């Protein structure tokens, strides 16, 4: 329950940290697992990506959208007369954002754990963002988008 209550706050802190530490992309880049996947395991790797990653992205993006909605509603209620209905909606949005943030983190943790088991012992030096120095877009799992 605490994770849901603190989720939106953690989301805002992480966004701010990412924006301020973004000067050095090499420090915040995630190493890709795809170079460590052997040929016969590639189909399993793709299944894991499809099973976990799309849901995790949906939950993460929904929590970001809800955080923006909370901000907009909070500013509107502050500028106007806050009603009990508006405050109730604000609480519901806050809890929903925390729920989506937590579920998204669970999905990503499951993906990383499953990928780790799949690539165990097969680690090769990655030739991704961290090695090349380019600022390629990653989608949170280390896979290029």
N, C-alpha and C positions, 0 to 999 in steps of 0.2 A: 504493500500500500504506500510506503514511503517513496518508493521509486516513482509511482504515478504522481504523487503530490509534488515531488521535487523535479520531475521530468522537464516541465517547461522552463524552469529556472536553469537547469543544466543545459538545456538546448540553447538558450540565449547566451550563457557563458561560453559554450563551445563555439558558437558563431562568432562572438567577439574575439575569442582566442584565435580562431582561424584567420580572421581578418587582420589582426595585428601581427600574428606570427607568419603570415603569408609572404613576408619578404624573402624568406628562405624556403622555397618549395621543396628542396631536398630533404628538409627536416620533417615535413608533414606528408610527404609522399608515402604511399603504401606499396610495398614490394608485391609484384604480381606473382601468382601461383602458377600461371599457365606455362612458364618455361620449365617447371619441375614436373609436369604431367607427361607421363610416358604415353606412347601411341595407343596401346591397348586400353588405357584408362581415360582416354580423351572423351569418349561418349559418356562415361560416368561423371566426369568433370562438367560437361555441358549440362547434364541433367541437374546436378547440384546448383549450377548457376541459374537455370530456369526455375527450379523449385524454390530456392531460397531468395535469390537476389531480387526478383521482380516484386515479391511481397514486401521485402525489406525496404525497397525503394518507395513503394506505395505508402507504407506506414511512415517512413521518414518524411516524405514530401507532404503527407497529410498533416503531420505534426508541425511542420514549418508553416503551412497555410493556416492552421488553427492558431499558431502563435501570432501571426499577422492579424488574424481576425480578433484575437483577444486584445491586441494593442488598439485596433480601430474602435472596437466596442468600448474599451476602457476610456479612450479619449473622448468618444461621443458621450458617454455617460458623465464624464467629468465636465464637459462643456454644457450639457443639458441637465435636466433634472433627473438624477438617478432614481429609477423606480425599482420596486422589488422584482419585477419581471426582468428588467435589464440586468440587475445584479445576479439573478438566478441563472440567466443565460450566460453571463460571464463565468460563473462557477462551473457550469456544465461544459463550456468550451475549454476552460482550463483543465478540468479533469480528463476530458476527451483527448486533449493534446498530450497530456502526461501518459495516458493509456497507449496512444499510437506511438509515442516516443519509446516507451518501454517495450512494446511488442516488436517494433522495428529493430531495437537493439538485440532482442532475443533471437530474431531471425538472422541478423548478421553474425551473432556469436555462433549460432548453429551452422551457418555457412562456413565460417572460418574453421570451426572444429572439424567439419566433414571434409573440407579441402585439405586440412592438415593431415588427416588420416590417409587421404587418398595420395598425397604427395610425400608421405613420410619416407625419409631416406633417399629421396630423389632430388634434393635441393641442388639446383644449378645456379650459378651467378645470373641474376636477372639483368636484362639489358633494357630496362624500362626508364621511367622518369628519373629515378635517383642516379642512374649511371650516365645517362646521356646529357643531363643538364637541361633538357627541354621541359616545358611546363605543360605536358599533355594532360588532358582531362581524364580523371579517373572517377569511377562511380562509387567509391567507398569500399569496394571489395578488392581493389587493386587492378581490376580489369579495365582496359581502355574502353571509352565510349566514343 
